[in-house]
Amino acid sequence: MMEFQPRYAAWLASLGLPVSGSSLAEVRARFGLLRNIEFMIWIRRCLATAPKGTLINGSVADHDAFTAHCWKQASADCLAAHPA
């Protein structure tokens, strides 16, 4: 079983797709081809909203902080898509 790159896993989670216990092949089989263009748009939005100090000259300087920010964005996206 393949581990997903953490930011890609955050994006999958933002769509409500299973991350834990799934291989890329299983995710593709269940949900069709993954939309890499949509991932790139989502990651750009994360870059645009990243906290100060996370980026230097548009490049990620603190990878742990940026990945944490991506997971916060994924959580916000899920909550927005499925309000209580």
Kinemage of the C-alpha trace (Angstrom):
@kinemage 1
@onewidth
@group {chain A} dominant
@subgroup {mainchain}
@vectorlist {calphas} color= white
{ca met a 1} P 0.000 0.000 0.000
{ca met a 2} L 1.341 3.401 -0.986
{ca glu a 3} L 1.434 6.351 1.367
{ca phe a 4} L 0.059 9.567 -0.080
{ca gln a 5} L 2.174 12.709 -0.030
{ca pro a 6} L 0.762 14.698 2.940
{ca arg a 7} L -0.481 17.681 0.910
{ca tyr a 8} L -2.097 15.404 -1.676
{ca ala a 9} L -3.720 13.480 1.159
{ca ala a 10} L -5.044 16.773 2.555
{ca trp a 11} L -6.576 17.583 -0.831
{ca leu a 12} L -8.188 14.130 -1.032
{ca ala a 13} L -9.585 14.630 2.460
{ca ser a 14} L -10.942 18.054 1.456
{ca leu a 15} L -13.016 16.245 -1.177
{ca gly a 16} L -14.259 13.739 1.378
{ca leu a 17} L -12.232 10.913 -0.160
{ca pro a 18} L -10.681 8.208 2.026
{ca val a 19} L -6.996 8.634 2.692
{ca ser a 20} L -6.177 6.133 5.409
{ca gly a 21} L -6.023 2.519 4.319
{ca ser a 22} L -6.424 3.337 0.628
{ca ser a 23} L -3.950 2.892 -2.187
{ca leu a 24} L -3.887 5.290 -5.121
{ca ala a 25} L -5.243 2.483 -7.324
{ca glu a 26} L -8.141 1.906 -4.909
{ca val a 27} L -8.981 5.614 -4.825
{ca arg a 28} L -8.853 5.826 -8.637
{ca ala a 29} L -11.000 2.706 -8.997
{ca arg a 30} L -13.626 4.063 -6.628
{ca phe a 31} L -13.725 7.697 -7.710
{ca gly a 32} L -12.379 7.669 -11.269
{ca leu a 33} L -9.253 9.472 -12.383
{ca leu a 34} L -7.952 11.951 -9.896
{ca arg a 35} L -8.065 15.494 -11.111
{ca asn a 36} L -4.499 16.793 -10.888
{ca ile a 37} L -5.490 20.179 -12.314
{ca glu a 38} L -7.933 20.611 -9.436
{ca phe a 39} L -5.163 19.637 -7.017
{ca met a 40} L -2.875 22.291 -8.508
{ca ile a 41} L -5.625 24.920 -8.163
{ca trp a 42} L -6.220 23.868 -4.552
{ca ile a 43} L -2.514 23.915 -3.642
{ca arg a 44} L -2.181 27.387 -5.217
{ca arg a 45} L -5.031 28.560 -2.981
{ca cys a 46} L -3.136 27.147 -0.005
{ca leu a 47} L -0.021 29.016 -1.132
{ca ala a 48} L -2.029 32.234 -1.444
{ca thr a 49} L -3.446 31.913 2.075
{ca ala a 50} L -0.338 30.567 3.828
{ca pro a 51} L 0.699 32.335 7.041
{ca lys a 52} L 3.606 34.763 6.963
{ca gly a 53} L 6.966 33.077 7.322
{ca thr a 54} L 5.761 29.919 5.623
{ca leu a 55} L 6.840 31.162 2.194
{ca ile a 56} L 9.913 33.060 1.043
{ca asn a 57} L 9.736 34.626 -2.430
{ca gly a 58} L 6.779 32.415 -3.301
{ca ser a 59} L 8.532 29.177 -2.352
{ca val a 60} L 7.745 27.062 0.680
{ca ala a 61} L 10.307 27.788 3.397
{ca asp a 62} L 8.716 25.870 6.278
{ca his a 63} L 7.348 22.615 4.873
{ca asp a 64} L 5.844 21.400 8.148
{ca ala a 65} L 3.970 24.676 8.687
{ca phe a 66} L 2.744 24.720 5.085
{ca thr a 67} L 1.541 21.107 5.279
{ca ala a 68} L -0.298 21.935 8.517
{ca his a 69} L -1.872 24.920 6.748
{ca cys a 70} L -2.981 22.631 3.895
{ca trp a 71} L -4.700 20.327 6.405
{ca lys a 72} L -6.455 23.335 7.971
{ca gln a 73} L -7.606 24.362 4.489
{ca ala a 74} L -8.839 20.805 3.850
{ca ser a 75} L -10.789 20.862 7.104
{ca ala a 76} L -12.342 24.219 6.219
{ca asp a 77} L -13.266 22.926 2.747
{ca cys a 78} L -14.954 19.840 4.237
{ca leu a 79} L -16.898 21.915 6.735
{ca ala a 80} L -17.992 24.319 3.998
{ca ala a 81} L -19.125 21.446 1.768
{ca his a 82} L -20.983 19.656 4.567
{ca pro a 83} L -22.358 22.221 7.027
{ca ala a 84} L -23.818 20.867 10.239
